[in-house]
Amino acid sequence: MSPDVEGVRRAIDTVIDPELRRPLTELDMVDSIDVSPETIRVTIALTIVGCPASDRIHDDVWTAVTEVAGDIPVHVELTVMDPARRAALITRLRGDKSPAQQFGPDTLTRIIAVTSGKGGVGKSTITANLAEAAANSGLRVGVIDADVFGFSQPALFGIEGVKPTRLDDMILPPVAGEVKLMSIGMFVDQGTPVSWRGPMLHRTVNQFLSDVFFGDLDLLLLDLPPGTGDVAISVGQLLPHSEVVVVTTPQAGAADVAVRSGLVARQTGQKVVGVIETMSAGVLPDGTALDLFGEGGGAQVAAALEVPLLGQIPLSVPLRKAGDAGTPLVSQHPDDPAAIALGEAFAALQATRDSRVGTPLPVSPR
């Protein structure tokens, strides 16, 4: 029995736009559906010319419709929205919020900035794996790579070279697995250094928080540059309601500096919710514990800031290899001791969230 137009539309309703993460039917991307005994023709309107997801959308629509078409051939044609239709879509996506209000004080998105006192302690790796663990648990997750000079999130998620899509004045972040990601590394050529002063850094962070459309997120993680410089201060000014996780190694020297990054966050009104220690003692094949960087630094920082030690991530070769391969360890090797520790750190982080019971929702009756 051949399907009718409504049956084909229901099939297309299962196709999700790879960037906007909503059904094509909800996004008004279905131009026409023609059903006859000889053929089924579907026309899909892409948001822009050269849409990077065009091939996937075409194939997903063809697959979905073919499943209900029986023996009838299916043809999928792609066209492009006109400016007025695209503008209406942007307005519908943003709802009653201006870009600047996307993560304002009334947001239901939990915002966590991951910081450290110095570089090279594994802060970016922690950010990527916390995001992946959150996505694996079913949360809607976004990551902003605010480490403008040392951006590494695109490489850690395996999407180097992928560019964001621009819809007029709206930027759509690339999606790695189920994590939406934005980084300055997506706007510069590979190997090109970024050498900006304070005003440019502030403007970049502000644009990532306003012009980039993340949609409804449960969790937004910001990978901050090490130290207490311009970007950390800008994030504190733009997102004083955000929370902070401090990353340190076990070394006393690293711990002393890490405390300062937590204190600066508090000065801007942010709440420090915990500490994660990286490069903790690892276990050698013979069972010997190797504490290459000493011990106690995470506990020292947590005690100084009077917050919990969320986790201690042991030295792990698979953790390093997973980062180089562009697949977070918690998904690539979930049984590795470091992956288990990262999962436990995410669970401990979730436990620090204040209850939202009684929080008024940003809705109003019509």
C-alpha positions in Angstrom: 0.0 0.0 0.0 1.5 3.3 -1.1 1.7 6.2 1.5 -0.2 9.4 1.2 1.2 12.9 1.6 0.6 12.9 5.3 2.4 9.6 5.7 5.4 10.9 3.9 5.4 14.0 6.0 5.4 11.9 9.2 8.4 10.1 7.8 10.2 13.3 7.2 9.3 14.4 10.7 11.8 11.9 12.0 14.7 13.6 10.2 16.7 15.9 12.4 18.7 18.8 11.1 22.3 18.0 12.0 23.1 21.6 13.1 19.9 22.9 14.6 19.0 19.5 16.1 15.3 19.9 15.3 13.0 18.1 12.9 13.0 19.5 9.4 9.2 19.8 9.5 9.5 22.0 12.6 12.0 24.2 10.9 9.7 24.8 7.9 12.2 23.1 5.5 9.7 20.9 3.6 8.8 22.8 0.5 6.6 20.2 -1.2 5.6 16.5 -1.2 4.2 14.9 -4.3 2.9 11.3 -4.2 1.8 9.3 -7.2 1.8 5.6 -8.1 4.9 6.1 -10.1 7.1 8.3 -7.8 7.4 10.2 -4.6 9.0 13.6 -4.9 10.1 15.7 -1.9 11.6 19.1 -2.0 13.6 20.3 1.0 14.6 24.0 1.4 18.1 24.4 2.9 18.8 27.4 5.1 21.7 28.7 2.9 23.5 28.1 -0.3 26.3 25.6 0.2 24.9 24.3 3.5 27.5 21.9 4.9 24.9 19.4 6.0 23.1 19.2 2.6 24.4 15.7 1.7 23.4 14.3 5.1 19.9 16.0 4.9 19.4 14.6 1.4 20.4 11.1 2.4 18.4 11.1 5.7 15.2 12.3 4.0 15.6 9.7 1.2 16.1 6.9 3.7 13.2 8.0 5.9 10.8 8.3 2.9 12.0 5.1 1.3 11.1 3.1 4.4 7.4 4.0 3.9 7.4 4.1 0.1 7.2 0.4 -0.6 8.2 -0.2 -4.2 7.7 3.4 -5.3 11.0 5.3 -6.3 11.8 8.3 -4.1 13.4 11.5 -5.4 14.6 14.2 -3.1 15.4 17.7 -4.4 17.2 20.4 -2.5 16.5 24.1 -2.8 17.3 27.1 -0.7 15.2 29.4 1.5 14.7 33.0 0.3 15.9 35.7 2.7 12.4 36.4 4.1 11.8 32.8 4.9 15.3 32.4 6.5 14.7 35.6 8.6 11.4 34.1 9.8 13.2 30.9 10.8 15.8 32.9 12.8 13.1 34.8 14.6 11.3 31.6 15.4 14.5 30.0 16.7 15.4 32.9 19.0 11.8 33.2 20.3 11.4 36.2 22.5 15.1 36.4 23.5 17.6 38.7 21.9 21.0 37.3 21.3 22.4 39.0 24.3 19.8 37.3 26.6 20.7 33.8 25.4 22.6 33.0 28.7 21.3 35.8 30.8 20.7 35.7 34.6 17.3 33.9 34.1 18.7 31.1 31.9 17.9 27.5 32.8 21.3 26.4 31.4 23.9 25.6 33.9 27.1 27.4 33.0 30.4 26.1 34.2 33.8 27.7 33.5 36.8 25.4 33.7 39.9 27.2 34.8 43.4 26.6 36.0 46.3 28.6 37.5 48.7 27.6 34.8 48.8 25.9 31.4 49.5 22.3 30.6 47.5 20.8 33.5 44.9 19.1 31.3 42.1 21.7 31.7 41.0 21.3 28.1 41.0 17.5 28.3 38.9 17.7 31.4 36.4 20.1 29.7 36.0 17.9 26.7 35.5 14.7 28.7 33.1 16.4 31.1 31.1 17.6 28.1 31.1 14.1 26.5 30.1 12.5 29.8 27.2 15.0 30.1 26.1 14.3 26.6 26.3 10.5 27.2 24.0 10.9 30.2 21.4 12.5 27.9 22.0 16.2 28.6 22.1 18.8 25.9 25.6 20.2 26.0 27.6 23.1 24.5 31.3 24.0 24.8 32.9 27.4 24.2 36.6 27.2 23.7 37.5 30.5 25.3 41.2 29.7 25.4 41.7 32.0 22.4 45.5 31.7 22.3 45.7 28.0 23.0 42.4 26.7 21.5 42.3 22.8 21.4 38.7 21.8 21.6 38.2 21.2 17.9 41.2 18.8 17.9 40.0 17.1 21.1 36.6 16.4 19.5 38.0 15.5 16.1 36.4 18.3 14.1 39.4 20.3 13.1 38.7 22.2 9.9 35.0 22.2 10.3 33.5 25.7 10.0 30.4 27.2 11.6 27.4 27.9 9.4 26.2 31.5 9.3 22.5 32.3 9.0 22.5 36.1 8.4 23.6 37.4 11.9 23.2 34.0 13.6 26.1 31.5 13.8 25.4 27.8 14.1 28.0 25.9 16.1 29.4 22.6 14.6 28.3 19.5 16.4 30.7 16.8 17.5 28.7 13.7 18.3 26.1 15.4 20.5 28.2 18.3 21.8 27.8 21.7 20.2 31.2 23.4 20.0 32.5 26.9 19.2 36.1 27.9 19.1 38.2 30.7 17.6 40.1 27.8 15.9 37.2 27.5 13.5 37.9 31.0 12.1 41.6 30.9 11.6 43.8 28.9 9.3 45.6 25.9 10.8 48.9 26.9 12.3 48.0 30.6 12.4 48.7 32.2 15.8 46.2 34.5 17.5 47.8 37.6 19.0 45.1 39.9 20.3 44.8 42.4 23.1 42.1 42.7 25.8 39.4 44.5 23.8 39.5 41.9 21.0 39.4 39.0 23.5 36.4 40.5 25.3 34.6 41.1 22.0 35.2 37.5 20.9 33.9 36.0 24.1 30.8 38.3 24.0 30.2 37.2 20.4 30.4 33.5 21.2 27.8 34.1 24.0 25.4 36.2 21.9 25.7 35.6 18.1 26.2 31.8 18.3 22.9 30.0 18.6 23.2 27.0 20.9 19.5 26.5 21.3 18.2 25.0 24.6 21.1 23.6 26.6 21.2 21.8 29.9 24.9 22.5 30.3 27.3 25.0 28.8 31.1 24.5 29.6 33.7 27.2 28.9 37.3 26.2 28.5 39.1 29.2 29.9 42.7 30.1 29.3 45.1 29.5 32.2 45.6 32.2 34.7 43.7 35.3 35.7 43.9 37.4 32.6 41.5 39.2 30.3 39.3 36.3 29.3 38.7 35.1 32.8 37.7 38.7 33.8 35.5 39.0 30.8 33.7 35.8 31.5 33.2 36.9 35.1 31.7 40.2 33.9 29.5 38.7 31.2 28.4 35.6 33.2 28.6 36.5 36.9 26.0 33.8 37.5 28.2 31.1 36.1 30.1 28.5 38.2 33.7 27.6 38.2 35.7 24.3 38.4 39.4 24.7 39.1 41.8 22.2 37.6 45.3 21.5 39.1 48.0 18.8 39.2 49.2 17.3 42.4 52.3 19.5 42.5 52.3 22.1 45.3 53.6 24.7 42.8 50.6 24.2 40.5 48.2 24.1 43.5 49.3 27.4 44.8 48.7 29.1 41.5 45.3 27.3 41.0 44.0 28.8 44.2 44.4 32.3 42.8 42.3 31.5 39.7 39.5 30.4 42.1 39.8 33.6 44.1 39.7 35.8 41.1 36.5 34.0 39.9 34.9 34.8 43.3 35.9 38.5 43.0 33.7 38.7 39.9 30.8 37.0 41.6 31.2 33.5 40.3 30.7 30.5 42.5 33.6 28.0 42.7 31.9 24.5 43.0 34.9 22.2 43.0 38.4 21.1 42.1 39.6 18.4 39.8 43.1 17.0 40.1 44.8 15.7 37.0 48.0 13.7 36.5 47.3 11.9 39.8 49.1 8.6 40.6 48.8 6.1 37.8 49.2 2.3 38.1 51.9 0.6 36.2 51.4 -2.8 34.5 53.1 -4.5 37.6 50.6 -2.8 39.9 53.0 -0.2 41.2 51.6 3.3 41.8 53.5 6.1 40.0 53.0 9.5 41.5 55.1 11.3 38.9 53.8 14.8 40.0 53.6 14.2 43.7 50.4 14.1 45.6 48.0 16.3 47.6 47.6 19.3 45.3 43.9 18.8 44.5 43.1 18.4 48.2 45.2 21.5 49.0 43.3 23.7 46.5 39.9 22.3 47.6 40.7 23.0 51.2 41.9 26.6 50.5 38.8 27.4 48.5 36.5 25.4 50.9 35.0 23.4 48.1 34.8 19.6 47.3 37.5 17.7 45.5 35.4 16.4 42.6 37.9 13.9 41.3 41.5 12.8 40.8 42.3 11.7 37.2 45.2 9.3 37.1 48.0 9.4 34.5 46.8 7.5 31.5 48.3 6.7 28.1 44.8 6.0 26.6 43.7 9.5 27.8 46.5 11.1 25.9 45.9 8.9 22.8 42.1 9.6 22.9 42.8 13.4 22.9 45.2 13.0 19.9 42.6 10.8 18.1 39.8 13.4 18.6 37.5 11.1 20.6 37.0 11.9 24.3 38.2 9.0 26.5 34.9 8.5 28.3 33.4 7.4 25.0 36.4 5.7 23.4 37.6 3.7 26.4 35.0 3.9 29.1 36.6 1.1 31.2 40.0 2.9 31.5 40.7 4.0 35.1 41.0 7.6 33.9 37.6 7.4 32.1 36.0 5.9 35.2 37.5 8.8 37.3 36.2 11.3 34.8 32.8 9.8 35.0 32.8 10.0 38.7 34.0 13.6 38.6 31.1 14.5 36.4 28.7 12.8 38.8 30.2 14.7 41.7 29.9 17.9 39.7 26.2 17.2 39.0 25.7 16.7 42.8 26.9 20.3 43.4 24.0 21.9 41.5 21.6 23.8 43.5 18.0 22.6 43.4 15.9 24.4 40.8 12.6 23.6 42.7 10.6 26.8 42.9 12.5 28.5 40.1 10.1 30.4 37.9 10.1 29.4 34.3 10.6 32.1 31.7 7.2 31.7 30.2 4.1 33.8 30.2 0.4 33.0 29.3 -0.9 34.1 26.0 
